[in-house]
Structures are given as structure tokens and as C-alpha cells.
Amino acid sequence: MSISFYDVSVVNFLQILGAVDGFLEKGRAHLTENGVDLQEVVSTRLYEDMLPFQFQVISVAHHSMGSIRGVEAGEFSPPDGYGDPDYEGLQHLIKEAKAAVESYSREMVESFAGKAVTFKLGGSELPFTAENFVMSFSLPNVFFHAATTYDILRMKGVPVGKRDFMGQLRMGN
């Protein structure tokens, strides 16, 4: 059995977006219950030279929802235009990303296969095919930023585990 571009992109993005949605909610509940200021969490960094929690969550949305939109448009750039969301705003952004990714049909995503996608950063441009862009750039970014989001919540004492990170598994024959 071969795997489709839709399965590689949309299905993987939805699994991680669902997981992030779940552990953000567990985080909100635990942190609120324990009197932790959610705005403090939004600005938390794992290390001083790393970007904060807010950027990590924005990047999960951008490298999933924005990736599919970028493949469709043939162009992708770093996150911009998301504002300065608070914890609740970050939760809303993940839900918005999930809904946006869900809106793409299998047929539409399959039609993007083989399409040229250019990653633009400042004056630099990196050329990809849609498949290589998603598999070698977007998915690693989604996993990295989701793991960093998870790690910051764990550092703050939120009782989440690997199962929370993995999200809804796709099982069956």
C-alpha cells in the first residue's frame, strides 16, 4: 500500500494539532487551578536564547495550516501577522489551524503533489516540491515546536505525558 500526500500532510498535521489542543487545555486547567499566571507561561522560554512559548504555539499553527496554504499558493515564509495572543488566544489559534487543515479535501491536497513551493526568508529562497517541503521542512517544524510547547508545560508542572503528545493514534488493518 502506498501512502498519499494527503496522509503525509493533512493527517499528520491533524494528529499533532489535536494533541497540542489537548495538552494546552490540560495546561490551562492545571495552571489555573494552581494559581499560575497564564501570561507568565506565554512568555516562558526553555533557555534564554530560545523563543518563548507563544512563538512555539504560533509555529505549530503556522507550520501546519500555513504549510498547506503555502503549498497551495506555491510560497511559504516564516510566521508573521499572528499578533501577540495570550494563552486563550493561542488555544484559539490551534483550533483555527485544525479547522483550516480539516477544510482541505483529499482530492485538493493530492492535486498539490509535485507542485513547486518556494520558502522565502528575507532575500533567500529555497525551492522545494510540495512533498519535499512538507516532509523535510514543515513536519519537522511542527514536531519541534509541538515538543517545545509540551516541554514548557511539563517544566511548569503540568501533568502531561507521552500519550498526550502523540495525540489520536491511527490504528487499524
C-alpha positions as CSV (number, residue, x, y, z in Angstrom):
1,M,0.0,0.0,0.0
2,S,1.3,3.4,-0.9
3,I,0.9,6.5,1.3
4,S,-0.7,9.6,-0.2
5,F,0.4,13.2,0.0
6,Y,-2.8,13.9,2.0
7,D,-1.9,11.2,4.5
8,V,1.6,12.6,4.9
9,S,0.5,16.2,5.3
10,V,-3.1,16.7,6.5
11,V,-3.4,13.5,8.5
12,N,-0.1,14.1,10.4
13,F,-0.9,17.8,10.9
14,L,-4.3,16.9,12.4
15,Q,-2.9,14.4,14.8
16,I,-0.4,16.9,16.2
17,L,-2.8,19.8,16.2
18,G,-5.3,17.6,18.2
19,A,-2.6,16.6,20.6
20,V,-1.4,20.3,21.1
21,D,-5.1,21.3,21.6
22,G,-5.4,18.7,24.3
23,F,-2.3,19.4,26.2
24,L,-2.9,23.2,26.0
25,E,-6.3,22.6,27.7
26,K,-4.7,20.3,30.3
27,G,-2.1,23.0,30.9
28,R,-4.7,25.8,31.2
29,A,-6.7,23.8,33.7
30,H,-3.7,22.7,35.8
31,L,-2.0,26.1,35.8
32,T,-5.2,28.0,36.6
33,E,-6.0,25.5,39.4
34,N,-2.5,26.1,40.9
35,G,-2.6,29.9,40.6
36,V,0.0,30.2,37.9
37,D,-0.4,33.3,35.8
38,L,-1.0,32.1,32.2
39,Q,0.6,35.2,30.8
40,E,3.8,34.2,32.6
41,V,3.6,30.8,30.7
42,V,3.1,32.6,27.4
43,S,6.4,34.3,27.8
44,T,8.3,31.3,29.2
45,R,11.4,30.1,27.4
46,L,13.3,26.8,27.9
47,Y,16.5,28.6,27.6
48,E,17.3,32.3,27.3
49,D,18.3,32.2,23.6
50,M,15.1,30.2,22.6
51,L,11.9,31.8,21.5
52,P,9.0,31.8,24.1
53,F,6.0,29.5,24.5
54,Q,3.9,32.0,22.5
55,F,6.1,31.6,19.4
56,Q,6.2,27.8,19.8
57,V,2.4,27.5,19.7
58,I,2.2,30.0,16.8
59,S,4.7,28.0,14.9
60,V,2.7,24.8,15.3
61,A,-0.2,26.5,13.7
62,H,1.9,28.2,11.0
63,H,3.8,25.0,10.0
64,S,0.5,23.1,9.7
65,M,-2.2,25.4,8.5
66,G,0.3,27.8,6.9
67,S,2.1,24.9,5.3
68,I,-0.9,23.7,3.4
69,R,-1.8,27.2,2.4
70,G,1.8,27.8,1.3
71,V,1.8,24.6,-0.8
72,E,-1.5,25.8,-2.4
73,A,0.0,29.3,-3.1
74,G,3.4,28.0,-4.1
75,E,5.2,30.1,-1.5
76,F,5.8,30.0,2.3
77,S,7.5,32.4,4.7
78,P,8.2,32.4,8.5
79,P,5.3,33.2,10.9
80,D,4.0,36.8,10.6
81,G,0.8,38.5,11.4
82,Y,-0.4,36.5,14.3
83,G,-0.3,39.4,16.7
84,D,0.5,38.9,20.4
85,P,-2.0,36.3,21.6
86,D,-2.5,35.4,25.2
87,Y,-2.9,31.8,26.4
88,E,-6.6,31.7,25.4
89,G,-5.7,33.2,22.0
90,L,-3.1,30.5,21.5
91,Q,-5.7,27.9,22.2
92,H,-8.0,29.5,19.7
93,L,-5.2,29.7,17.1
94,I,-4.6,25.9,17.4
95,K,-8.4,25.3,17.0
96,E,-8.4,27.6,14.0
97,A,-5.4,25.8,12.4
98,K,-7.1,22.5,12.9
99,A,-10.3,23.7,11.2
100,A,-8.3,25.2,8.4
101,V,-6.4,22.0,7.8
102,E,-9.6,19.9,8.0
103,S,-11.1,22.1,5.3
104,Y,-8.8,20.7,2.7
105,S,-10.2,17.7,0.8
106,R,-8.1,14.7,-0.1
107,E,-8.6,15.5,-3.7
108,M,-7.4,19.1,-3.3
109,V,-4.3,18.1,-1.4
110,E,-3.5,15.3,-3.9
111,S,-3.6,17.9,-6.7
112,F,-0.8,19.8,-5.0
113,A,1.6,16.8,-5.3
114,G,4.7,17.7,-7.4
115,K,3.9,21.4,-7.2
116,A,6.8,23.9,-6.8
117,V,6.9,25.6,-3.4
118,T,9.4,28.3,-2.5
119,F,10.4,29.1,1.0
120,K,11.2,32.8,1.3
121,L,13.2,34.2,4.2
122,G,14.5,37.8,3.7
123,G,16.3,37.8,0.4
124,S,16.8,34.0,0.4
125,E,14.7,31.5,-1.5
126,L,14.7,27.7,-1.1
127,P,13.0,25.7,-3.9
128,F,11.0,22.6,-3.0
129,T,8.5,20.2,-4.4
130,A,5.3,20.2,-2.3
131,E,6.1,16.7,-0.9
132,N,9.7,17.6,0.0
133,F,8.6,20.8,1.6
134,V,6.1,19.1,3.8
135,M,8.2,16.1,4.7
136,S,11.6,17.8,5.1
137,F,10.6,21.2,6.4
138,S,7.0,21.5,7.7
139,L,6.6,18.3,9.5
140,P,9.9,18.5,11.4
141,N,9.0,22.1,12.4
142,V,5.6,21.0,13.6
143,F,7.1,18.3,15.7
144,F,9.9,20.5,17.1
145,H,7.5,23.4,18.1
146,A,4.9,21.0,19.5
147,A,7.6,19.2,21.6
148,T,8.9,22.6,22.8
149,T,5.4,23.7,23.8
150,Y,4.9,20.4,25.6
151,D,8.3,20.7,27.3
152,I,7.5,24.2,28.6
153,L,4.2,22.9,30.1
154,R,6.0,20.0,31.7
155,M,8.6,22.4,33.1
156,K,5.7,24.3,34.6
157,G,4.4,21.1,36.3
158,V,1.5,20.3,34.0
159,P,0.9,16.5,34.3
160,V,1.1,15.5,30.7
161,G,2.9,12.5,29.3
162,K,4.0,11.0,26.0
163,R,0.4,9.8,25.2
164,D,-0.7,13.4,25.4
165,F,2.0,14.4,23.0
166,M,1.2,11.7,20.5
167,G,-2.5,12.5,20.2
168,Q,-5.0,10.3,18.5
169,L,-3.3,7.2,17.0
170,R,-4.3,5.9,13.6
171,M,-4.8,2.2,14.2
172,G,-6.4,-0.5,12.0
173,N,-5.6,-3.1,9.5
